[in-house]
């Protein structure tokens, strides 16, 4: 009986060493896909010029905001879908508080769709891609 137990233990340990431990997969790289590249970063120096012409979706967010982290990939998805009809951008409210104050941003994420510099539609809280794309398409179809 001792020999059988010893053999079972030996086989168990041998299988661990022969098979090995499962490999850990490396974490995905941060935002290296094309959709992330389509989302521009706004600041005081470029906000007015980028938002001043055409249809632009701006995501007002902060790095510490959990709902903003959920909204981020949705904004990237929207950017991929509307790349020919509108610009998509993000503005960190902590980095550029003056612009956030200008638009009375009190909750984040807040998403504003601008047309020729004018606030046309605003969404507060996590908003689905289809709702944002629909708003952008509607405003893009309007003349001026």
N, C-alpha and C positions, 0 to 999 in steps of 0.2 A: 504494500500500500504506500509506503514511503517513496518507493521508486516511481510510482504512478504520479503522485503529487509533485515530486521533483520534476518529472518530465513535463507535466502540465504547466508548471511555473516557468520552466525553461522555454517552452514553446511560446508562451505568452510574451515573455521578455524578448525573445528572438524576433517575434513578429513586429514588435514596436521598433526595434532597431533596423530590421530589414525594410519595413514599409516606410518608416520615418514619420515625422510630424507633418501635418498638413502645412503647405506653404501659405504664408500671409500674402495676400494680394496688396500691391502698393496702392496707396490712396489715390483717387483721381486728381489730376492736376487742376489747379484753380483757374477756372474760366478761360481756358485756352481755345475754346471752340469759336467758330465764326460769329455766332449770335452774341456772345459777350463783347466781341470787338465792335458790334454795331451799336452798342449802348455807349453814348458819349458821356463824359463827366463834365458837368457844368460848374463854374465858379464865378466870382464877381467879374472877372476879365472877359468871359465869353458868353455869359447868360443872355444879355440883351441881343447880341448879334445872332446867336443861334436860335433863339425863340422868336425873333422879330419877323421871320419870313417863313411862310408855309405852315404846315401842321406839325406840331411837336408835342410829344407826350413827355412830361417831366415827372419823375418819381422823386418826391421829397422823402428822404430816409435818414437813418442814423445807424452807425455800426453796432450799437448796443441794443437795437430794437429787434425783438424776436419776430414780430409780424413782418417787419421789413425784410428779414432774411427769407421768409416764405415768399414774399412778393418779388424778390430779386430774380429768381429763375422764370417767373411769369413774365416779368418785364423783358427779359432776354428772348423769351418765346414770341412776345408781341413784336419785338424788334425784327426778328427773323421773318415774321409774317407781313409786316408793313414796310419793309425796307425800300420799296419803290415809291411809296406814297407819303411817307412821313419820317421824321427823325424821332429817335427815342433817346432820352437822356436821364441821368440821375444827378441829384443835388443833395449832398450831405448837409443837413441842417445845422450840424455842429460846426462844420468847417466854414459855412457861409450863412451865418444867422441873419444878416441884413436882408438877404433875398427872401428867406423864409418869413421874416417879419413883414416884408413888403406885401406878401400874399396871405398874410394872417394864418400861417400854418400853425395849428394848435395841436393836431394829432398826426401821428405818422404810423404807417405810410399814408401820405396824401399824394394822389396822382392828379395832375392837371393837364388837360389837353388844350394847348394854345393854337390859335390860328392867327398868323401875322401879328404876333405879340400880345394878342388879346386872350384872356382866360375865357374859354368857351364852355368847358365842362370840367367838373371836379369830382373826384372819388376819394372817399376817406375809408381807410381800412383795406385789408387784403381784397383785391378785386381780380376776378377771373379774366383770363386772356381774351375770351370771346367778347366780353363786355367792353374791354378796352379797344379791341380791334374794331368792333362795331362803331364805337364813338369816333374813332379815327377815320374810318371809311366814310361815315356820314359827313364829317366836317371836310374831308378831302373832296367830296362830291359837290359841296357848296361853292358857288362862285363868290369870291371875296368874302 
